[in-house]
């Protein structure tokens, strides 16, 4: 697949930290700030150059020296995933992004292997996201090789934090896109999208959980309820042009997922 993001990918991604791991107060604050930034960047869905400029400015001004190893991996994973959200459509970036994700995956997995039993839900989720983005450069073979590993990492995160809204949203997307023969399930997708809304703790978590849940409801044919849920997300951040784009597609009969399927078919790519 060429993952159609927004935050669909992947897209976009928002987290409750695992209190049982070594995430420091400074690391938690930085991650919360990045979550907020990601929501605010949806204001520039129609001006991706500006989004990238603001993202890079944020990275350049942050002092990362106080973060521990895991927190640095989390920040790096956040950054490259968000950078991908706004640049994946530029083919000139393909080689850079492919190599960047592969490098990040290798670092993350080395840490996970070394620190079994003491890894945050956050790092599991972001590692799965990096795999998902990396798979977009080799969709069929990537899905076969990494698809179940992506699910495993999302489920590892939920085992650590059953109320992790970000993780539930991403696991729900896996269930939505995966073929039934490989464990995909629209019913499980719906349940996890709903749980993500129920467990959302921050504005950013609630914003994204409502967006994805609304689009699943749209897929199930309840367009009025979907519009109401999308309006709730819009009330959280009225400047988001991403929501404006979703409203455009919904008014033409496509959910976020339907729009992504349509684009994938046009590009002859495979979605999961």
N, C-alpha and C positions, 0 to 999 in steps of 0.2 A: 504494500500500500504506500502511496505517498500520503502520509497522515495529514488530513486536513485539520488544521489545528485551530484552534483558538485556544484553544484551551480545551480543545477537544481531545486536543490533544489534546493535546494534549493536549495546549493547550495547553488551558490551560490548567488545578493542582492545589489545596490549602489545608493546613495541618494543625492538629492538636499534638503537642510534643509528649513524648513518653517519659513520665516522671521517673521511671526505673532505670534510665540510661544516664550517660554522662554529659548531657546537654546542659551547658552552663546558663546562668541568668543572662549574660551578655549574648550568648548564642541564640537563646530563645527570643530576646528582644530584636536581634537583627533579622531573624527568620520572620517574626511577626511583621516587621517593617517591610520586608520583601513581599510578603503576602499582600499587604496593603498596596504596595507599588504595582503589583501585577494587576490588581483590580483597576487601579487608576489608569494604567496603560491602555485599557480597553477603550478609553476615550479617543485613542488614535488608531482605531481599526482601519480607518480610511486614510491614514497618514503614517504608514509604517516606518518611514525614515525618521520621523519625529519620535516614535516609540523607541526605536533603536538608540537614537541620540540620548534620550532620557535614561534608558537602561544603562548605557555605558557611563553616563555621568554619575549615576548612582553607584556603580561599581567602583569608579575611580575615587569617589569621596569616602567610601567606607574603609574604616580601619579594621582589617581582619587579623591583625597580629595577636589579639587577645583570644582568638578562637582556638579550640582544640582541633585535633586531626579530623574527627568526624564532622564537626561543625564546618570546617573548611570544605570538606567533600560535599556537604549539604548545600553550602552556598554556591560552589562551583556547578553543581548539578542544577540548581535553580536557575542560575544565570544562563547556562548553555541551552537549557530547555526553553527559557523565555526568549532568548535570542533567536532560536529556531522558529518560534511562533511567528515572528515578524520577518523572517528572511528565507524560509524554506522554499518559497516560490521563485526565488532568484537562482537559476541553475548554476550561476557562477560560484555560488556558495556551497554547492553539493559536496565537493571533495573536502573542503574545510570542515563542514558540519559532520560529515561521515567520520572523519578521523578524530574530531573532537569528542564525539559521542563514544567511539570505541575506546579512546584513551580514558574517558571518565568512567566508563563501565569497568574497565580493568582495574582502575584505582579503587572504585567502590567495592568491587567484589573481593579484592585483596583484603580490604579492611573487614568486610563481612566475614570472610573465612578466618581471619586472624582473631576476631573478637566475637566468636559465636556465643550467643547467650547474653551479649551486652551491646546490641545494636538497636538503634532507635527505629520506631515505626517510620519516621520521616525518611531515613536513609533507604529503607526497603522500598518505599513508594517511589522515591526519586530515581533509584536505580532501575526500577521497572519502567518508569517513564523514559529514561535514557535508552533502554532497550527498545521501547516502542518507536521512538524517533529514529534510532539506528536501523530498525527493520524497514523503515520507509525507503531505504536505498537499495534494498534487496527483498521486495515484498513477499514473494512466494516462498523462497528458501528461508527467509528470515522468520516468517510466520511458523513454518514447520520446525525450525531449529529452536526458536526462542519463545514461541507463544505460551507454552506451558510454564516456562520459567517466569515470565511476566506475571502470570496468574499466581504462581507460588509466592513471589515477593509481595504482591498485594495482600494475599491471604496471611503471610507472615506478619504484615503490619496490623491487620485486623485482629489477629490472635493476641498481639501485644496491646492493642487499643481498640476495643469493640466499638467505641464511640468516636472513632477518628473519621470525621466528615469527609476530609480530603481523600483518605484511603477508600472509603465506601463509594465515593463518586467514581474513582478510577477503577475499582473492582467491578462496579456496575457497567462501566463502558466495556470492560473485557467481556463480561457475560453477554452484552448486547451484540458485539461484533463477532465473537467466536462462533464457528459453526457448531451446531448441536452435537455432532458426532465427537467434537473435541471438548464438550462441556459447556458450550454456549447455551444461554437460556434467557429469553426475554422476560420470563416471570421473575427470575432471580435478579435481572437487571433492574426491573421496576422496584422490587423490594429494597435493593441496596440504594437506589436513587432516593427513595422515600426516607430511608434511615439516615442518609446524609443530610437531608433537610432537618430531620428531627434532632440530630446531634450537633448541628452547626452552632459554634460558640462565638465566632467573630463575624464582623460585617463581611469580610472577604469570603469566609467559608459559606455563609448564608447566601451571598451573591451567586457564587458558582453552583452551589447545591440546588438553588431554586431554578437557575437556568437549565441545568441538565434534567432535573425532574420535570420541568415544564415541557421539555422536548420529548421526553418519554411519554408523558401524558398525551401530547399531540400525536405521537406515533400510534397510540391506542384509540385515537379518534375523538377524544374529548377536547375540542379546540377552545371552547369557552374557558374551561378550567386551566388549560395551558396558557391562555392569554392572561388570566388572572395571576398565575404564578410568575409569569415573565414580567408583569407589571410590578409585582412585589420586588423582584430583583432590580428593576429600573428605579424604584423608589429608593433603594439603597445607594445607587450611584447613577443619578439621572444623566450624567454627561457621557455615559457609555455608548459609543457608536456601534459597539458589538451587538448590543441589544437591539438597536435600530436595524441592524442588518438581519438579525434573526426575525424580527417582526416582518421585514420585507419578505423573507422566504416563507414564513408561516402564512402570510396573506396570499401567497401563491401556491399554497398547498403542500409545502415541504417543511418537514422538521429539520433541525440541525443535522440529524442522522441521514435523513432523506437527501438533503442538499449535499452532504459529504459523499453519499453513495453515487449520486448523479455526477459529481465532479470526478470521482474515482473512475467511473465508467467512461467518462469522456477522455480521461487520461490513460485508459486501459490499465489501471492499477488495481490492486486488490486491497480491500479494507478488512480489518478484523475487529 
